[in-house]
Amino acid sequence: MPDPIAENLAIVDAHIRGEAQDPKAVLALYTDDVVLEVPSRRLRLASHGEIEANYRRMFASMAEVEIEPLDRFATADRVVDDCRVRFRTTGDGFANAPYGKGARVELRLLHVFEMRAGRIARETVFEGWSRLD
């Protein structure tokens, strides 16, 4: 019998590793009715097309990226991922971000993934922005 917790962790790992390299490929990890929210930036995306476009804009606006994983754990229907990401903003791909182009920033990112039938049904991203320069 498959282990839903291990399966959920593997799906989120594939998402985190793949979203910057190939935003279109990670869409298969989402349910058809997925919702992605970033409350601090008043962002709510409710379709694969919106999510892909957001990822393309966002990752095209980052350079000097460093990721520091902190914690990841799961239940049968949730995965929580906590990390720090440092980067320089190179464009305007972060809707409603507190810092503009050229800023060196650190984001404390807490992702809460709601899982359904082996896919991500909802992704809520809590961001804590700090300027490093």
C-alpha positions as CSV (number, residue, x, y, z in Angstrom):
1,M,0.0,0.0,0.0
2,P,1.4,3.4,-0.9
3,D,2.5,5.8,1.9
4,P,0.6,9.1,1.3
5,I,3.0,11.0,3.5
6,A,6.0,9.9,1.5
7,E,4.2,10.5,-1.7
8,N,3.2,14.0,-0.7
9,L,6.8,14.8,0.3
10,A,8.1,13.5,-3.1
11,I,5.5,15.6,-5.0
12,V,6.5,18.8,-3.1
13,D,10.2,18.1,-3.5
14,A,9.7,17.7,-7.3
15,H,7.7,21.0,-7.3
16,I,10.3,23.0,-5.3
17,R,13.2,21.6,-7.4
18,G,11.5,22.0,-10.7
19,E,9.5,25.3,-10.6
20,A,12.4,27.6,-11.5
21,Q,13.8,25.2,-14.2
22,D,10.6,24.4,-16.0
23,P,7.5,26.1,-14.7
24,K,5.3,24.3,-17.3
25,A,6.5,20.9,-16.1
26,V,5.4,21.4,-12.5
27,L,1.8,22.2,-13.5
28,A,1.2,18.4,-13.7
29,L,1.8,18.3,-10.0
30,Y,-1.3,20.5,-9.4
31,T,-5.0,19.6,-9.4
32,D,-7.0,21.2,-12.2
33,D,-8.7,23.5,-9.7
34,V,-5.5,24.5,-7.9
35,V,-5.3,27.9,-6.1
36,L,-2.0,29.5,-5.3
37,E,-2.0,32.4,-2.8
38,V,0.7,34.8,-1.5
39,P,-1.3,36.8,1.1
40,S,1.5,39.3,1.9
41,R,1.6,40.4,-1.8
42,R,-2.2,40.1,-2.2
43,L,-1.7,37.5,-4.9
44,R,-4.3,34.9,-5.8
45,L,-3.8,32.7,-8.9
46,A,-6.5,30.1,-9.8
47,S,-5.4,28.5,-13.0
48,H,-2.5,26.7,-14.4
49,G,-1.9,29.5,-17.0
50,E,-1.8,32.2,-14.3
51,I,0.6,30.1,-12.1
52,E,2.9,29.4,-15.0
53,A,3.0,33.0,-16.1
54,N,3.7,34.1,-12.5
55,Y,6.6,31.7,-12.2
56,R,8.1,32.7,-15.5
57,R,8.0,36.4,-14.5
58,M,9.2,35.8,-11.0
59,F,12.2,33.5,-11.8
60,A,13.2,35.8,-14.7
61,S,13.6,38.6,-12.1
62,M,16.1,36.8,-9.9
63,A,19.9,36.4,-9.9
64,E,22.5,35.3,-7.4
65,V,20.0,32.8,-5.9
66,E,20.9,30.9,-2.7
67,I,18.4,28.5,-1.1
68,E,18.7,27.4,2.5
69,P,16.2,24.6,3.3
70,L,15.1,24.7,7.0
71,D,12.3,22.2,7.5
72,R,9.8,20.1,5.6
73,F,7.2,17.8,7.1
74,A,3.9,16.2,6.0
75,T,0.6,14.6,6.9
76,A,-1.7,12.6,4.7
77,D,-3.2,15.9,3.3
78,R,-0.6,18.7,4.0
79,V,3.0,19.5,3.4
80,V,4.8,22.4,5.1
81,D,8.1,23.6,3.7
82,D,10.2,26.3,5.4
83,C,13.3,27.8,3.8
84,R,15.3,31.0,3.3
85,V,16.0,32.3,-0.2
86,R,18.5,35.0,-0.9
87,F,18.7,36.7,-4.3
88,R,19.0,40.0,-6.2
89,T,15.9,41.3,-8.0
90,T,16.7,41.9,-11.6
91,G,13.2,42.9,-12.9
92,D,9.7,43.6,-11.9
93,G,8.4,40.0,-11.8
94,F,7.4,40.0,-8.2
95,A,3.9,41.5,-8.1
96,N,3.4,43.9,-5.1
97,A,6.9,43.2,-3.7
98,P,8.3,45.6,-1.1
99,Y,11.6,46.1,-2.9
100,G,12.3,46.9,-6.5
101,K,14.8,46.0,-9.2
102,G,18.4,45.7,-8.0
103,A,17.7,45.0,-4.3
104,R,19.6,42.1,-2.6
105,V,16.9,40.4,-0.5
106,E,16.2,37.5,1.8
107,L,12.9,35.8,1.8
108,R,11.8,33.6,4.6
109,L,9.3,31.3,2.8
110,L,6.8,29.1,4.5
111,H,4.8,27.1,2.0
112,V,1.7,25.2,3.1
113,F,0.6,22.7,0.4
114,E,-2.9,21.1,0.6
115,M,-2.7,17.8,-1.1
116,R,-5.5,15.8,-2.8
117,A,-5.2,12.5,-4.6
118,G,-1.4,12.8,-5.0
119,R,-1.4,16.4,-6.3
120,I,-1.2,19.9,-5.0
121,A,-4.7,21.4,-4.6
122,R,-3.7,24.6,-2.8
123,E,-0.4,26.3,-2.2
124,T,-0.2,29.2,0.3
125,V,3.1,31.0,0.5
126,F,3.9,33.2,3.5
127,E,6.8,35.5,2.8
128,G,8.9,37.6,5.1
129,W,11.0,40.0,3.1
130,S,14.3,41.6,4.3
131,R,16.7,43.8,2.4
132,L,20.3,42.7,2.6
133,D,22.0,45.8,1.0
